[in-house]
Amino acid sequence: MQATETTTFFHEDGAVLEVIPEDIPAELKSFGHWVVWRLEERDRELTKVPYNAKTGRYASTADSRTWSTFPKALQAFQSGRWDGVGFVFSSGDPFFGIDLDDCRDPESGELEEWAQAILSAFPNAYREVSPSARGIHIIARGGKAPNGKRGRLEAYSERRFFTISGRVI
């Protein structure tokens, strides 16, 4: 197995997170739907806020003018100003995403049973550990998902962004 270069940063709780750009699928990287993000406090909770990699201003998941190419987003992230890179889902791409929250032990990598069952249903999709190391992202090509959240599962096909780690499962 060839070694991959990683970019490492520290999460507020001390966990080391990394982005592995080489392991993010080329097809995903070919779309100009990329943003950078920063963890910020809003209403006393931490949230991942998307930013335009070109301008440093807020990005909008509804305005493609605030998105950039993957190389531009990666370059901005590597400057050290941002906590990660993200992909924006829109009607202009063939992808949908499933976000499984708080289903993975960050130390052992063990998944909760319900999450393993969902992960197993998408063997050919891009599947990665979320930047928190506690969740899972599944990005698949195909039909559109009904946008929304149900418990610890979220599914989106437009007007949302996923943080992307490149840490393939």
Backbone as numpy.savetxt, mean C-alpha at the origin, in Angstrom:
# Nx Ny Nz CAx CAy CAz Cx Cy Cz
18.36 -17.24 -4.61 17.52 -16.07 -4.61 18.40 -14.82 -4.61
18.07 -13.87 -5.44 18.84 -12.64 -5.55 18.47 -11.70 -4.41
19.47 -11.04 -3.82 19.21 -10.09 -2.75 18.49 -8.88 -3.33
17.57 -8.33 -2.53 16.87 -7.14 -2.97 17.27 -5.97 -2.09
17.29 -4.79 -2.68 17.61 -3.59 -1.94 16.35 -3.14 -1.21
16.49 -2.74 0.04 15.35 -2.26 0.78 15.62 -0.86 1.27
14.56 -0.12 1.46 14.64 1.20 2.06 13.93 1.09 3.39
14.60 1.43 4.47 14.07 1.21 5.80 13.74 2.53 6.47
12.68 2.55 7.24 12.35 3.69 8.07 11.71 3.19 9.34
11.55 4.04 10.33 11.03 3.63 11.63 9.63 4.15 11.84
8.76 3.28 12.24 7.37 3.61 12.57 7.36 4.20 13.97
6.32 4.92 14.32 6.26 5.59 15.62 6.32 4.62 16.79
5.95 3.36 16.60 6.00 2.41 17.70 7.33 1.64 17.73
8.28 2.08 16.89 9.61 1.50 16.90 9.82 0.37 15.93
8.75 -0.13 15.29 8.90 -1.23 14.35 9.63 -0.75 13.10
10.54 -1.56 12.61 11.26 -1.22 11.39 10.42 -1.67 10.21
10.12 -0.73 9.34 9.34 -1.01 8.15 10.24 -0.80 6.95
9.96 -1.48 5.88 10.79 -1.32 4.69 9.95 -1.38 3.43
10.41 -0.70 2.42 9.81 -0.77 1.10 10.79 -1.52 0.22
10.32 -2.54 -0.45 11.18 -3.33 -1.33 10.70 -3.07 -2.76
11.25 -2.04 -3.40 10.74 -1.62 -4.71 10.82 -2.70 -5.78
11.84 -3.53 -5.73 12.03 -4.54 -6.77 10.95 -5.60 -6.75
10.26 -5.77 -5.63 9.26 -6.82 -5.52 7.84 -6.35 -5.80
7.69 -5.07 -6.10 6.38 -4.54 -6.49 6.20 -4.88 -7.97
5.07 -5.44 -8.36 4.89 -5.88 -9.76 5.08 -4.75 -10.77
5.76 -5.09 -11.86 6.03 -4.12 -12.93 4.73 -3.56 -13.49
3.70 -4.39 -13.60 2.43 -3.90 -14.15 1.85 -2.79 -13.27
1.92 -2.95 -11.97 1.44 -1.92 -11.05 2.29 -0.65 -11.19
3.59 -0.85 -11.28 4.51 0.29 -11.40 4.35 1.02 -12.72
3.76 0.38 -13.73 3.63 1.01 -15.04 2.52 2.07 -15.09
1.63 2.06 -14.10 0.56 3.06 -14.04 1.06 4.30 -13.31
0.66 5.46 -13.75 1.03 6.72 -13.11 0.08 7.07 -11.98
-0.13 6.11 -11.07 -1.10 6.26 -9.98 -0.41 6.28 -8.62
0.79 6.83 -8.54 1.58 6.73 -7.33 1.62 8.02 -6.53
1.61 7.87 -5.22 1.74 8.98 -4.29 2.76 8.58 -3.23
3.15 9.53 -2.43 3.90 9.24 -1.21 2.94 9.50 -0.05
3.27 9.02 1.12 2.38 9.23 2.25 3.18 9.47 3.52
2.49 10.08 4.46 3.08 10.35 5.77 2.05 10.01 6.84
2.54 9.43 7.91 1.69 9.13 9.06 1.47 10.43 9.83
0.21 10.82 10.01 -0.12 12.07 10.70 -1.25 11.84 11.68
-1.30 12.67 12.69 -2.37 12.59 13.66 -3.54 13.46 13.20
-4.72 12.86 13.16 -5.96 13.57 12.83 -7.03 13.07 13.78
-7.68 13.98 14.43 -8.73 13.61 15.39 -8.21 12.60 16.41
-7.00 12.83 16.88 -6.35 12.00 17.92 -6.03 10.58 17.48
-6.06 10.34 16.18 -5.68 9.03 15.65 -4.66 9.20 14.55
-3.77 8.22 14.42 -2.79 8.26 13.35 -3.43 7.77 12.06
-3.16 8.46 10.98 -3.69 8.07 9.68 -2.62 8.30 8.62
-2.71 7.56 7.54 -1.76 7.68 6.44 -2.32 8.69 5.44
-1.62 9.79 5.26 -2.10 10.88 4.42 -1.32 10.89 3.11
-2.01 10.86 1.96 -1.31 10.86 0.66 -0.85 12.26 0.25
0.36 12.29 -0.35 0.93 13.53 -0.85 1.38 13.35 -2.29
1.39 14.45 -3.01 1.87 14.50 -4.38 3.40 14.42 -4.35
3.97 13.43 -4.99 5.43 13.24 -4.99 6.16 14.35 -5.74
5.46 15.02 -6.65 6.09 16.08 -7.45 6.11 17.42 -6.72
5.05 17.72 -5.96 4.92 19.04 -5.35 5.06 19.05 -3.84
4.86 17.91 -3.20 4.88 17.86 -1.74 3.57 18.31 -1.11
2.59 18.66 -1.92 1.28 19.07 -1.41 0.39 17.83 -1.29
-0.76 18.01 -0.64 -1.69 16.89 -0.51 -2.04 16.32 -1.87
-2.21 15.00 -1.91 -2.70 14.32 -3.11 -4.16 13.99 -2.89
-4.89 13.91 -3.97 -6.30 13.54 -3.92 -6.49 12.23 -4.66
-7.23 11.32 -4.05 -7.49 10.05 -4.72 -8.49 10.21 -5.86
-9.06 11.42 -6.00 -10.01 11.69 -7.09 -9.41 12.57 -8.18
-8.14 12.97 -8.04 -7.53 13.90 -9.00 -6.19 13.34 -9.48
-6.18 12.77 -10.66 -4.96 12.13 -11.20 -3.82 13.13 -11.41
-4.11 14.43 -11.43 -3.05 15.43 -11.56 -2.16 15.47 -10.33
-2.61 14.87 -9.23 -1.81 14.86 -8.00 -1.04 13.56 -7.82
-1.08 12.70 -8.82 -0.37 11.43 -8.77 0.89 11.53 -9.62
1.75 10.55 -9.49 2.99 10.55 -10.29 3.34 9.14 -10.73
4.46 9.03 -11.38 4.97 7.72 -11.78 5.60 7.05 -10.57
5.79 5.75 -10.68 6.44 5.03 -9.58 7.87 5.54 -9.35
8.70 5.71 -10.40 10.07 6.20 -10.13 10.09 7.55 -9.40
9.17 8.44 -9.74 9.13 9.74 -9.09 8.70 9.59 -7.62
7.71 8.76 -7.36 7.27 8.53 -5.98 8.37 7.86 -5.16
9.05 6.89 -5.75 10.14 6.22 -5.04 11.27 7.20 -4.73
11.62 8.03 -5.69 12.67 9.04 -5.47 12.27 9.99 -4.34
11.02 10.44 -4.35 10.56 11.33 -3.28 10.62 10.63 -1.93
10.17 9.37 -1.88 10.21 8.60 -0.64 11.64 8.46 -0.12
12.55 8.16 -1.02 13.94 7.93 -0.62 14.63 9.20 -0.14
13.99 10.37 -0.36 14.56 11.63 0.15 14.48 11.69 1.67
13.63 10.85 2.27 13.51 10.81 3.72 12.37 11.66 4.27
11.66 12.37 3.43 10.56 13.24 3.89 9.26 12.48 4.13
9.14 11.29 3.57 7.88 10.57 3.57 8.02 9.21 4.23
6.89 8.65 4.66 6.92 7.35 5.33 6.75 6.17 4.38
6.33 6.43 3.13 6.17 5.33 2.20 5.61 5.79 0.87
5.34 4.80 0.01 4.73 5.05 -1.29 3.35 4.39 -1.29
2.47 4.89 -2.16 1.14 4.32 -2.24 0.63 4.30 -3.66
-0.30 3.40 -3.92 -0.93 3.26 -5.23 -2.38 3.69 -5.11
-2.83 4.56 -6.04 -4.21 5.05 -6.06 -5.03 4.22 -7.04
-6.12 3.66 -6.55 -7.04 2.91 -7.41 -7.99 3.89 -8.09
-8.24 3.66 -9.38 -9.17 4.52 -10.10 -9.88 3.72 -11.19
-10.84 4.37 -11.81 -11.55 3.72 -12.91 -10.63 3.54 -14.12
-9.48 4.19 -14.11 -8.53 4.11 -15.22 -7.51 2.99 -15.09
-7.70 2.09 -14.15 -6.80 0.94 -14.04 -7.62 -0.33 -13.87
-7.02 -1.49 -14.11 -7.77 -2.75 -14.04 -7.72 -3.44 -12.67
-7.35 -2.72 -11.62 -7.08 -3.35 -10.32 -8.16 -3.07 -9.28
-8.24 -3.97 -8.33 -8.99 -3.73 -7.09 -8.11 -4.20 -5.95
-8.34 -3.64 -4.78 -7.53 -3.99 -3.63 -8.36 -4.43 -2.45
-7.81 -5.35 -1.70 -8.42 -5.83 -0.47 -7.40 -5.59 0.64
-7.85 -4.94 1.70 -7.01 -4.61 2.84 -7.53 -5.37 4.04
-6.70 -6.22 4.61 -7.08 -7.00 5.80 -6.31 -6.42 6.98
-7.02 -5.81 7.92 -6.40 -5.13 9.04 -6.22 -6.03 10.25
-5.13 -5.80 10.98 -4.87 -6.46 12.26 -5.13 -7.95 12.23
-4.51 -8.62 11.24 -4.73 -10.05 11.08 -3.42 -10.84 11.11
-2.29 -10.14 11.31 -0.98 -10.78 11.20 -0.14 -10.44 12.42
0.51 -11.46 12.96 1.45 -11.23 14.05 2.74 -10.69 13.44
3.16 -9.46 13.79 4.34 -8.89 13.15 5.65 -9.62 13.48
5.67 -10.35 14.57 6.87 -11.09 14.97 6.98 -12.42 14.23
5.91 -13.21 14.26 5.96 -14.56 13.70 5.51 -14.61 12.23
4.72 -13.61 11.80 4.16 -13.63 10.46 2.90 -14.47 10.36
2.48 -15.06 11.47 1.29 -15.91 11.47 0.04 -15.09 11.22
-0.83 -15.63 10.36 -2.09 -14.97 10.02 -3.24 -15.57 10.80
-4.23 -14.74 11.11 -5.45 -15.26 11.70 -6.16 -16.11 10.64
-6.94 -17.06 11.09 -7.57 -18.03 10.20 -8.44 -17.36 9.12
-9.24 -16.38 9.51 -10.13 -15.70 8.56 -9.33 -15.02 7.46
-8.18 -14.43 7.81 -7.35 -13.74 6.83 -6.66 -14.74 5.90
-6.22 -15.86 6.45 -5.59 -16.90 5.63 -6.56 -17.43 4.59
-7.83 -17.57 4.98 -8.84 -18.06 4.04 -9.03 -17.08 2.88
-9.05 -15.79 3.17 -9.20 -14.78 2.12 -7.95 -14.75 1.24
-6.79 -14.77 1.86 -5.53 -14.77 1.12 -5.46 -15.97 0.17
-5.89 -17.12 0.63 -5.86 -18.34 -0.18 -6.80 -18.26 -1.39
-7.81 -17.41 -1.30 -8.76 -17.26 -2.41 -8.18 -16.46 -3.57
-7.01 -15.85 -3.37 -6.38 -15.02 -4.40 -4.93 -15.46 -4.64
-4.72 -16.71 -5.07 -3.34 -17.22 -5.22 -2.53 -16.52 -6.31
-3.19 -15.94 -7.31 -2.47 -15.31 -8.42 -2.39 -13.80 -8.30
-2.89 -13.24 -7.22 -2.86 -11.80 -7.01 -1.53 -11.39 -6.37
-1.25 -10.09 -6.43 -0.12 -9.54 -5.68 -0.56 -9.45 -4.22
0.21 -10.08 -3.34 -0.14 -10.14 -1.92 1.08 -9.70 -1.13
0.85 -8.74 -0.23 1.97 -8.20 0.53 1.58 -7.92 1.97
2.63 -7.82 2.80 2.47 -7.39 4.19 2.33 -5.87 4.16
1.38 -5.34 4.91 1.21 -3.89 4.96 2.40 -3.26 5.70
2.63 -1.97 5.51 3.76 -1.32 6.18 3.74 -1.42 7.71
2.58 -1.60 8.31 2.53 -1.76 9.77 3.01 -3.13 10.21
3.10 -4.07 9.27 3.45 -5.47 9.50 2.32 -6.23 10.20
1.19 -5.59 10.44 0.06 -6.22 11.12 -1.11 -6.55 10.19
-1.00 -6.14 8.93 -2.08 -6.37 7.98 -1.58 -6.94 6.67
-2.52 -7.19 5.77 -2.24 -7.77 4.47 -2.94 -6.95 3.40
-2.27 -6.75 2.27 -2.89 -6.14 1.09 -2.93 -7.19 -0.02
-4.03 -7.22 -0.72 -4.18 -8.07 -1.90 -4.57 -7.14 -3.04
-3.81 -7.16 -4.12 -4.15 -6.36 -5.29 -4.29 -7.32 -6.46
-5.48 -7.29 -7.06 -5.77 -8.22 -8.15 -6.28 -7.47 -9.37
-6.10 -8.11 -10.50 -6.60 -7.58 -11.77 -7.97 -8.19 -11.99
-8.89 -7.39 -12.49 -10.19 -7.96 -12.77 -11.31 -7.02 -12.46
-12.43 -7.59 -12.07 -13.65 -6.82 -11.82 -13.46 -5.75 -10.77
-14.43 -4.91 -10.68 -14.39 -3.82 -9.72 -14.99 -4.26 -8.40
-14.36 -3.85 -7.32 -14.85 -4.17 -5.99 -15.82 -3.08 -5.53
-16.83 -3.45 -4.77 -17.67 -2.41 -4.18 -16.87 -1.74 -3.06
-16.63 -0.44 -3.21 -15.82 0.27 -2.21 -16.49 0.23 -0.84
-15.69 -0.13 0.16 -16.24 -0.09 1.50 -15.47 -0.92 2.50
-15.89 -0.79 3.73 -15.26 -1.47 4.85 -16.30 -2.29 5.59
-15.90 -3.49 5.93 -16.75 -4.37 6.72 -15.85 -5.03 7.76
-15.93 -4.53 8.99 -15.07 -5.05 10.05 -13.62 -4.73 9.76
-12.79 -5.77 9.73 -11.36 -5.58 9.47 -10.99 -5.80 8.01
-12.00 -5.87 7.13 -11.78 -6.06 5.70 -12.27 -4.83 4.95
-11.41 -4.32 4.07 -11.78 -3.21 3.19 -11.51 -3.64 1.76
-12.36 -3.19 0.84 -12.16 -3.49 -0.58 -12.43 -2.22 -1.38
-11.55 -1.96 -2.35 -11.67 -0.74 -3.14 -11.21 -0.97 -4.57
-11.82 -0.25 -5.49 -11.35 -0.26 -6.87 -11.21 1.15 -7.43
-11.59 2.15 -6.66 -11.38 3.53 -7.09 -11.48 4.49 -5.92
-10.85 5.66 -6.11 -10.86 6.76 -5.15 -10.32 6.40 -3.77
-9.37 5.48 -3.73 -8.67 5.12 -2.50 -7.23 4.82 -2.86
-6.38 4.87 -1.85 -5.00 4.46 -2.09 -4.59 3.44 -1.04
-3.70 2.57 -1.45 -3.09 1.61 -0.53 -1.64 1.98 -0.35
-1.17 1.92 0.87 0.26 2.01 1.10 0.85 0.72 0.55
2.03 0.80 -0.04 2.64 -0.36 -0.67 4.01 -0.60 -0.06
4.26 -1.84 0.38 5.53 -2.16 1.01 6.48 -2.95 0.11
5.93 -3.73 -0.81 6.78 -4.60 -1.62 7.22 -5.85 -0.86
6.71 -6.06 0.34 7.07 -7.25 1.13 6.08 -8.35 0.80
6.40 -9.09 -0.25 5.51 -10.09 -0.83 5.28 -11.26 0.12
4.03 -11.73 0.10 3.68 -12.95 0.86 3.72 -14.11 -0.11
